[in-house]
Amino acid sequence: MAQANITSHVRLRNHISGYTDVIQMLTGVLLCCFVLMHMVLVSSVILSPKIMDSLAVFLETSYLAQIGGPIILLVMILFSPHGKCRSARWNCGSSGVRPR
């Protein structure tokens, strides 16, 4: 049989998997931004404890600390399926995250 007649049967990807790839990419970027900001804010104590205290006072008086809590919870909820999709035991197909 000629090589041209042999085909590998590859299942075509649908549009939903493309959208989930984009969503996963965006949540990865959000995670990188969160980790970077966390490292910068926590490492401000190395410069001076007064700097970290003044930063904490600023965040409390401008209510950014109260806004950040629900945002962190939302990020944690978003990254729960993100981590499961990358582990070897889980299959992240178009019908959602499910164990293999």
Buried (B, 14 or more C-beta within 10 A) or exposed (E): EEEEEEEEEEEEEEEEEEEBEEEBEEBEEBBEEBEEEEEEEEEBEEEEEEEBEEEEEEBEEEEEEEEEEEEEEEBEEBBEBBEBBEEEEBEBBEEEBEEE
